[in-house]
Amino acid sequence: MTKQPEIDPRVFDLYDEYCHGRIDRREFLKRAAALTVIGGSALTMAQSLLPRYAEAQTISFTDSRIKGTYVEYDSPGGTSGTMKGYLVRPTSEGPFPSVIIFHENRGLNPHIEDVARRAAVAGFLALAPDGLFPVGGYPGNDDDGRELQRSLDPDKLDRDMVNSAQFLQSHELSSGKLGATGFCWGGGMTNRLAVTLGDQLSAGVPFYGAPPALGDVGRIQAPILVIYAQTDPRINAMWPDFEAALKANDIDYGMEMFPGTLHGFHNNSTPRYNEAAAALAWNQTIGFFREHLAT
């Protein structure tokens, strides 16, 4: 699925509002329908932006290069004390460097599971935790998932994610080297994990996520590769202060901003996807992990 440049930018703006929970699906479609656009119907454009997960799958659950399973584990201090995630490993003999993959603001949807499989194909033990598991799990659609995630105590949700990272790092198939990546909310979670784990995290690659509290940046010890979309005003406005804090604390960091991209450009289930930029960003992510997670 490739990005559709004919979609009016105002529709993309409305979709960004919808994705981040500032308007619901009905309001998104209502506002889009009220727009006058060139080249078609704004409502049709809006509907085309809704995710199509089945079409976007790149690696099958049954791919012979990997083995995947759902695992449950303790999560003290989290929402319910128990968590669940999708654990995927290469079929070769371990141990493997490990990578945790944090979802967006809607739970563990099929796209994030696909990303976990991509990481396993690249040679990593990958875990994609479902922050919604304590309240029933990803409900099968992003709208309800977004509402469920919004209902959670954010500190307990963060603790569930930190516990998930520690579960993965201590797994019998893990080499002990841990990387983290995530998208949107998960990008912010990657940054917060770097603060919380300190030298227990070996590398972090946040995709278009909010920075941690600037006063906490000095606690980061892992090298960080920050990924941004060119057109993402809310997130990009946070970068100058984040970069200043990284520099002030001598953090090993890099930043890549991909031209011609929108927030969410790595997600190939919607037309925000930019195939070339997504492939390059993912290759850089895997290369960064191979460099810093080598035993």
Secondary structure by P-SEA (a helix, b strand, c coil): ccccccccaaaaaaaaaaaaccccaaaaaaaaaacccccccaaaaaaaaccccccccccccccccbbbbbbbbbbcccccccbbbbbbbcccccccbbbbbbbccccccaaaaaaaaaaaaaccbbbbbccccccccccccaaaaaaaaaacaaaaaaaaaaaaaaaaaaccccccbbbbbbccaaaaaaaaaaaaacccccbbbbccccccccccccccccbbbbbbbcccaaaaaacaaaaaaaaaacccbbbbbbccccccccccccccccaaaaaaaaaaaaaaaaacccc
